[in-house]
Amino acid sequence: MSAGFLERRGGNLACPIRITPFEGLLLAHDPEPISDPDPAIVTGLNSAARTLASLTPRRQAGRALDIGTGSGVQALLAATHCDSVVATDVNERALEFTRLGAALSDLDNVETRAGSFFDPVEGEEFDLIACNPPYVISPDSELVYRDGGLEGDEVSRIAVRGAADHLAANGLAVVLCNWVRAPFQPWAEPLRDWLSGSGCDALLLHHVTEEPLEYAAKWNTRHRARPGEHGEVLDRWVDYYRDREITALSTGGVALRRRDRDEPLVTEMEMAAGPSGRGGEHVVRLLDAAELLERLDDDQLLATSLTLVEDHALQREREHHRTGYGEETVRVALSDSAGLRPEFGPAVAALLMGLGSGSPPAELVPKLAGALGASEEEARGAVAGTIRALVAQGIVEPAEALDTS
């Protein structure tokens, strides 16, 4: 009882915390309340924690950093493949849970530090950074895990830019974030502004954009049981957005890799769903793809031996209408995915099957030209464009590692 594992409730003993197994680890956190959570509540495996866990690359690295560690799930996962991990949080209760989770998981390479954002690691660099900040854009500062207490999307800006500033050479970071979009503004523009001059290549992931009422309702479901209170909360949130002329709020993430090039490469991708499996492998492949496509012209790309990534499914679909079946759609579903669901035309299926041998795409051009009744020049242009799209989506990659120096 002195350690906090048990407490008296009437004449009985009860455990006030929860222990949740995840990926071979044991996470300690508070129970999920139905309503009226304590401001310092430490949540367990919510959807954001699972999303970040999937999107973060799981490759061997030196120093790792988890900003806003909460229950410590990102720190503990990093500790399984990194030499050392620093976990920070403004909530001392979160740091206590992180230390407990590390002990229960038999990990001795996790250090906890109290403080806001990157203050506890000022001047330090890391090879891997994971950050699930209190990014919700709201008028509240009630819940530590949700409300950053800063204006607009400032929490997300600080998290994204701070991660970029603390990456070592070739280091990787993944940050979940919410941001404000002006009317008719491309969804990626605010993120690009945050990263200007950062020296990092970036993969920008957009999951959804919502109107103010929809966004407010999503984050206040716990008030539904009390309709009067629920309405007052929604009105207050919507008024906050109206006063600041906020008409659209976006949800997504940013993956970074420090390259210190003069013009960093920035890729924009739409997430059709949440990530699956080890989505971090897909994230790294998408960053690699941007470099590859920047370096190679069409002739060089077609001469490069390429291979399909493992663990994927080719899905072919024809939607039926009154007049019959429509055009065939080809989808590639990856087991380890960053949440992308690319769609292609029917000719792509034949091209993908031809690439299964690991041959350079140039060798497929004569066969495709004959099958399509086109000239080799026309087929070559079509194949080059399709190969670029497949590489950019992380579906096809070089059969052998290429020199990136």
Secondary structure by P-SEA (a helix, b strand, c coil): ccccccccccccccccbbbbbcccbbbbbcccccccccccccccccaaaaaaaaacccccccbbbbcccccaaaaaaaaacccbbbbbcccaaaaaaaaaaaaaaccccbbbbbcccccccccccccbbbbbccccccccccccccccccccaaaaaaaaaaaaaaccccbbbbbbbbbbbccccccaaaaaaaaccccbbbbbbbcccccaaaaaaaacccccccaaaaaaaaaaaaaaaaaacccbbbbbbbbbbbccccbbbbbbbbbcccccccaaaaaaaaaaaaaaaacccaaaaaacccccccbbbbbbbbbbcccccccbbbbbbbcccccccccccaaaaaaaaaaccccccccaaaaaaaaacccaaaaaaaaaaaaaaaaaacccccccccccc
